[in-house]
Amino acid sequence: MSTEYIIQKLDSIEKMLTEQNMLKKEVLTFNEAAIYLEVSHSHLYKMTSTGVVPSYKPNGKKLYFNRKELDSWLLSNRQSSQEEIEQQAANYLIKKGRVEL
């Protein structure tokens, strides 16, 4: 095995451990939140400055994030599946009396 291969594998292991530790934390730093959300630092800063994503500034300088709130934010604005949309349309037509079963 080459040294380069071993270093690559060690980097991969280090990344996985970092991600695992992040999932255990309740409060994430700015850098951790960017990694968690898979966005660039500039995009995360823009989202916090416009109030799109929930964040905290306890000392007025550093930004922190509640991981559970980020999860809720990520799962907001759910898009219905095609099957759900069709079922809603059918229910609407039945309710309005336009279609009989």
C-alpha positions in Angstrom: 0.0 0.0 0.0 1.2 3.4 -0.8 1.6 6.2 1.7 -0.9 8.3 -0.4 -3.5 5.6 -0.2 -3.1 5.4 3.6 -3.4 9.1 4.0 -6.5 9.2 1.9 -8.1 6.5 4.0 -7.2 8.2 7.2 -8.7 11.5 5.9 -11.9 9.6 5.1 -12.0 8.1 8.6 -11.4 11.5 10.2 -14.3 13.0 8.1 -16.7 10.2 9.1 -15.8 10.6 12.8 -16.3 14.4 12.6 -19.7 13.9 11.0 -20.7 11.3 13.6 -19.8 13.7 16.4 -21.8 16.4 14.8 -24.9 14.3 14.9 -24.5 13.9 18.7 -24.3 17.7 19.3 -27.3 19.8 20.1 -25.6 23.1 19.3 -23.5 23.6 16.1 -21.0 26.2 15.3 -21.2 28.2 12.0 -18.7 25.9 10.3 -20.4 22.7 11.5 -23.8 24.0 10.4 -22.5 24.8 6.9 -21.2 21.2 6.7 -24.4 19.8 8.2 -26.6 21.7 5.7 -24.1 21.1 2.8 -24.0 24.8 1.9 -21.1 27.2 1.4 -20.2 29.6 4.2 -21.3 32.6 2.2 -24.7 31.0 1.5 -25.3 30.1 5.1 -24.3 33.6 6.1 -26.8 35.0 3.6 -29.6 32.7 4.9 -28.9 33.8 8.5 -28.7 37.5 7.7 -32.1 37.3 5.9 -33.6 35.3 8.7 -34.3 32.2 6.5 -32.6 29.8 8.8 -32.9 29.9 12.6 -29.7 30.9 14.4 -28.4 32.3 17.7 -25.8 35.1 18.5 -25.3 34.9 22.3 -22.4 37.4 22.3 -23.5 39.3 19.3 -20.7 38.0 17.2 -20.4 34.2 16.7 -23.4 32.3 15.2 -24.7 29.1 16.6 -27.4 26.7 15.5 -29.7 24.2 17.2 -29.4 21.0 15.2 -33.0 20.0 15.8 -34.2 23.4 14.6 -32.1 22.9 11.5 -33.7 19.5 10.9 -37.2 21.0 11.2 -36.2 23.8 8.8 -34.8 21.3 6.3 -38.1 19.3 6.5 -40.3 22.3 6.0 -42.2 23.1 2.9 -42.9 19.5 2.0 -43.7 18.8 -1.6 -46.6 16.4 -2.2 -46.1 13.3 -4.4 -48.0 12.9 -7.6 -50.1 10.3 -6.0 -51.0 12.6 -3.1 -51.9 15.4 -5.5 -54.2 13.1 -7.5 -55.9 11.8 -4.3 -56.5 15.4 -3.1 -58.0 16.3 -6.5 -60.3 13.2 -6.4 -61.4 14.1 -2.8 -62.1 17.6 -3.9 -64.2 16.5 -6.8 -66.1 14.0 -4.7 -66.7 16.6 -2.0 -68.1 19.1 -4.5 -70.4 16.5 -5.9 -69.0 16.5 -9.4 -68.0 12.9 -9.4 -70.0 10.0 -8.1 -68.5 6.7 -7.1 
